[in-house]
Amino acid sequence: MQKLLLFLCLQSILMIIPATMSACDCLMVHPVTSHVKTSEYILVVKTMDYEREEFQPASGVRATVAVLEVLKGNVSVGQKMRFDADNPSNCSFRFEKDKVYLVFAFKKKDHFEVYHCSFSGDRQLVEKQYRQLKKYIKRKGTSA
């Protein structure tokens, strides 16, 4: 019965989503804490420098960031990290210079990438999720 109710709720939500929604939009139905176990790194970072990566037909952003806070992962505050666009599409995470972000990330060879559909975003815009994460991690620990 619960599965049927959940299915009907999700179906109702999908019916009211605007038709202009792109394939890269995410319907975030899980709580932000559900990404703790599956994320290699959860960080608050500030963009120091970035450059556009040109792909055909879309573009991504390569960014150098400084770590401001570590919620999960084996990195240090102040460490510089290079993030590359995760794929040649418009779905790549977009960094902007001098902005602060909460990112759910993973390492791929010599650079880092942001998980798609992970509540990563401008730190001020994801304040509620950030507070929930902090409380959850403090209670459960970073390996939770």
LOLUMKE-468887 format. One record per residue (C-alpha): y, z, x negated; residue in three letters. Coordinates in pm, 1 decimal. Each point is the difference from the previous one (the first is absolute). Example, Ala and Ser with C-alpha at 12.3 -4.5 7.8 and 13.67 -1.06 7.14 Angstrom:
[rec [-450.0, 780.0, -1230.0], "Ala"]
[rec [344.0, -66.0, -137.0], "Ser"]
***
This chain:
[rec [0.0, 0.0, 0.0], "Met"]
[rec [240.5, 87.5, -282.2], "Gln"]
[rec [-71.9, -331.3, -173.7], "Lys"]
[rec [70.4, -191.5, 318.0], "Leu"]
[rec [326.2, 188.2, 51.7], "Leu"]
[rec [105.6, -65.5, -360.6], "Leu"]
[rec [-87.0, -369.2, 36.9], "Phe"]
[rec [203.9, -29.7, 318.9], "Leu"]
[rec [298.0, 176.1, -159.8], "Cys"]
[rec [-7.9, -227.7, -303.6], "Leu"]
[rec [-37.1, -305.8, 217.9], "Gln"]
[rec [301.8, 109.2, 205.2], "Ser"]
[rec [206.5, 49.1, -315.0], "Ile"]
[rec [-97.7, -342.5, -130.0], "Leu"]
[rec [108.4, -160.1, 325.0], "Met"]
[rec [355.5, 134.8, -29.4], "Ile"]
[rec [50.2, -93.1, -365.4], "Ile"]
[rec [252.4, -283.4, -27.2], "Pro"]
[rec [-136.4, -349.0, -48.2], "Ala"]
[rec [228.7, -40.7, -301.5], "Thr"]
[rec [-205.2, 247.6, -199.8], "Met"]
[rec [-127.6, -151.9, -325.2], "Ser"]
[rec [-346.0, 26.0, -152.8], "Ala"]
[rec [138.5, 249.1, -252.8], "Cys"]
[rec [115.9, 252.7, 256.4], "Asp"]
[rec [-212.9, 311.6, 19.8], "Cys"]
[rec [-92.1, 198.4, 304.5], "Leu"]
[rec [-20.9, 348.0, -151.4], "Met"]
[rec [-234.1, 181.2, 238.5], "Val"]
[rec [-139.8, 245.8, -256.0], "His"]
[rec [194.6, 302.9, -124.8], "Pro"]
[rec [160.0, -28.3, -343.7], "Val"]
[rec [-245.1, 260.9, -130.2], "Thr"]
[rec [-289.7, -241.9, 54.9], "Ser"]
[rec [122.5, -191.8, -307.3], "His"]
[rec [-32.3, 295.1, -239.7], "Val"]
[rec [-373.0, -42.3, -67.7], "Lys"]
[rec [17.9, -377.4, -33.8], "Thr"]
[rec [309.0, -18.9, -222.7], "Ser"]
[rec [-27.9, 17.5, -377.0], "Glu"]
[rec [368.2, 96.3, -37.3], "Tyr"]
[rec [255.1, 141.6, 242.2], "Ile"]
[rec [342.3, 11.1, -163.1], "Leu"]
[rec [370.3, 20.8, 59.5], "Val"]
[rec [160.5, -256.9, -230.1], "Val"]
[rec [342.1, -147.9, -68.8], "Lys"]
[rec [39.7, -367.7, -79.9], "Thr"]
[rec [160.6, -51.8, -338.7], "Met"]
[rec [-27.7, -378.0, -28.4], "Asp"]
[rec [-156.8, -281.2, 194.9], "Tyr"]
[rec [-42.2, -374.4, -4.0], "Glu"]
[rec [-126.0, -247.5, 253.3], "Arg"]
[rec [-336.4, -162.7, -60.7], "Glu"]
[rec [1.1, -350.0, 137.9], "Glu"]
[rec [-314.0, -118.4, 173.1], "Phe"]
[rec [-58.4, -292.8, 224.7], "Gln"]
[rec [105.3, 25.7, 278.9], "Pro"]
[rec [101.7, 369.6, -14.6], "Ala"]
[rec [130.2, 241.9, -259.5], "Ser"]
[rec [-66.0, 357.1, -104.3], "Gly"]
[rec [177.7, 253.8, -215.2], "Val"]
[rec [-94.9, 140.2, -339.5], "Arg"]
[rec [163.5, 340.5, -49.6], "Ala"]
[rec [28.3, 267.6, -264.7], "Thr"]
[rec [24.5, 345.1, 153.5], "Val"]
[rec [42.5, 355.6, -123.7], "Ala"]
[rec [-223.6, 267.4, 150.5], "Val"]
[rec [204.4, 272.7, 171.2], "Leu"]
[rec [-286.7, 193.1, 159.5], "Glu"]
[rec [-380.3, -12.6, -18.9], "Val"]
[rec [-186.5, 88.5, 319.1], "Leu"]
[rec [-330.3, -143.7, -124.7], "Lys"]
[rec [-112.7, -175.5, -316.2], "Gly"]
[rec [-7.1, 37.5, -373.9], "Asn"]
[rec [358.8, -91.7, -91.9], "Val"]
[rec [299.3, 205.8, -108.9], "Ser"]
[rec [346.3, 52.5, 140.3], "Val"]
[rec [236.4, -225.6, -194.7], "Gly"]
[rec [-274.0, -249.0, -87.1], "Gln"]
[rec [92.8, -367.1, 34.9], "Lys"]
[rec [-241.1, -221.8, 192.1], "Met"]
[rec [-11.8, -374.4, 64.4], "Arg"]
[rec [-82.1, -116.5, 351.0], "Phe"]
[rec [-90.0, -360.0, 70.8], "Asp"]
[rec [-21.3, -178.8, 331.3], "Ala"]
[rec [-350.6, 50.6, 131.2], "Asp"]
[rec [-44.4, -353.9, 123.0], "Asn"]
[rec [190.4, -326.7, 26.7], "Pro"]
[rec [117.3, 54.8, 355.4], "Ser"]
[rec [276.6, 155.5, 201.1], "Asn"]
[rec [-218.4, 311.0, 39.5], "Cys"]
[rec [82.1, 129.7, -348.1], "Ser"]
[rec [189.6, 328.9, -15.1], "Phe"]
[rec [370.6, -60.3, -63.6], "Arg"]
[rec [179.4, 225.1, -247.6], "Phe"]
[rec [378.7, 0.9, -26.1], "Glu"]
[rec [197.3, 120.3, -301.2], "Lys"]
[rec [105.9, 368.4, -9.0], "Asp"]
[rec [-192.5, 91.3, 317.5], "Lys"]
[rec [-244.2, 289.2, 33.1], "Val"]
[rec [-341.9, -64.6, 154.9], "Tyr"]
[rec [-311.5, 183.1, 105.5], "Leu"]
[rec [-287.6, -220.6, -117.0], "Val"]
[rec [-374.6, 4.5, 47.7], "Phe"]
[rec [-119.1, -190.5, -304.0], "Ala"]
[rec [-292.0, -105.5, -216.0], "Phe"]
[rec [-32.3, -127.4, -356.0], "Lys"]
[rec [-111.8, -355.6, -62.2], "Lys"]
[rec [-47.1, -94.3, -366.3], "Lys"]
[rec [336.1, 66.4, -170.1], "Asp"]
[rec [218.2, 51.4, 307.7], "His"]
[rec [11.4, 185.8, 329.9], "Phe"]
[rec [0.1, -131.5, 355.1], "Glu"]
[rec [95.6, 149.8, 335.2], "Val"]
[rec [-265.0, 21.9, 270.2], "Tyr"]
[rec [86.6, -216.7, 298.3], "His"]
[rec [35.9, 191.0, 331.4], "Cys"]
[rec [13.3, 342.8, -162.9], "Ser"]
[rec [327.9, 161.9, 113.9], "Phe"]
[rec [157.5, -103.4, -332.4], "Ser"]
[rec [370.8, -44.6, 46.5], "Gly"]
[rec [356.3, 108.1, -59.5], "Asp"]
[rec [-18.6, 376.1, -58.7], "Arg"]
[rec [275.1, 77.6, 253.2], "Gln"]
[rec [-162.7, -212.1, 271.2], "Leu"]
[rec [-341.1, 165.9, -39.8], "Val"]
[rec [131.3, 358.9, -12.9], "Glu"]
[rec [-227.7, 122.8, 279.3], "Lys"]
[rec [-310.2, -145.3, -167.5], "Gln"]
[rec [110.6, 140.2, -337.0], "Tyr"]
[rec [28.4, 351.6, 142.8], "Arg"]
[rec [-342.3, -32.7, 164.9], "Gln"]
[rec [-152.1, -114.0, -330.9], "Leu"]
[rec [156.5, 284.9, -197.4], "Lys"]
[rec [-129.7, 258.9, 246.7], "Lys"]
[rec [-348.7, -157.3, 12.9], "Tyr"]
[rec [-34.7, -33.4, -378.6], "Ile"]
[rec [122.3, 355.0, -57.6], "Lys"]
[rec [-258.7, 126.8, 247.1], "Arg"]
[rec [-292.5, -222.6, -103.3], "Lys"]
[rec [79.3, -97.7, -360.4], "Gly"]
[rec [44.9, -350.9, -138.1], "Thr"]
[rec [-371.2, -78.5, 5.0], "Ser"]
[rec [-11.3, 59.8, 377.3], "Ala"]
***
